[in-house]
Amino acid sequence: MKKTYALLICLLLSVSANSQSFIGAWESIVTNEKGDEIKTVVSFADGYQVMTSFEAKTGKFITTNGGSWNLVGDMMTEKIEFDSTSPDNVGTEVSFKVFNTGSEMGIVGQNQKFRRIDSGKPGKLQGAWLMSGRVREGKTQMRDTSGSRKTMKVLSGSRFQWIAYNTATKQFMGTGGGTYTTINGKYTEKIEFFSRDNSKAGLSLTFDYSLKDGTWNHKGFSSKGAAMHEIWSVRK
């Protein structure tokens, strides 16, 4: 019995050691027929993910899609919540076999591979968040995050992306993303793409931020220079 138990422990340790987490950010860069480098970034948070393609040099937005995800063995299932190119996909589920070496991942049978660019750390804001309120003229206005219209933000250890969409109408309303840092209570975004205005690529924005009981207060000025105070809640 002891021998069997010892063998079982060894097997479990082996499986654990060889399994790799998808949490974090992954990147693939390919050159199109025009010679432009197209960057595709996939960010996985616990339960939610987003994949986006844009021109690496100009930041010109191309496409984004994402939603919830689940992994059983090497089979990943995604339920699509938004798709800027093919809205009819919203609400559908897709399953595919994946591989993950720790430094590279992708779908088995496809040529495109993604290299890991962070492991979900050290970002203090790593995770999936939903816009849950705003503070205007000193008054807090909360919103129901269970509705079909959502603004979600997915952050890895070093990358951020927000997406505005409606699961009922299948409408995609906009997105933007890039890299971020959290230093001494300051949250700084460097925008790499913005679907509503490509000229915002390269812009850096710094905000005050605080975390308390799964709530993120985000205060500063938008890319248009407007004062803003947003409240985000951890998506469960």
Sequence and secondary structure as in RCSB ss.txt:
>XXXX:A:sequence
MKKTYALLICLLLSVSANSQSFIGAWESIVTNEKGDEIKTVVSFADGYQVMTSFEAKTGKFITTNGGSWNLVGDM
MTEKIEFDSTSPDNVGTEVSFKVFNTGSEMGIVGQNQKFRRIDSGKPGKLQGAWLMSGRVREGKTQMRDTSGSRK
TMKVLSGSRFQWIAYNTATKQFMGTGGGTYTTINGKYTEKIEFFSRDNSKAGLSLTFDYSLKDGTWNHKGFSSKG
AAMHEIWSVRK
>XXXX:A:secstr
 HHHHHHHHHHHHHHHHH     EEEEEEEE TTS EEEEEEEEETTEEEEEEEETTT  EEEEEEEEEEEETTE
EEEEEEEESS GGGTT EEEEEEEE SSEEEETT S  EEEEE S S TT EEEEEEEEEETTEEEE  TTSSEE
EEEEE SSEEEEEEEETTTTEEEEEEEEEEEEETTEEEEEEEEETT GGGTT EEEEEEEEETTEEEEEEE TTS
 EEEEEEEE  
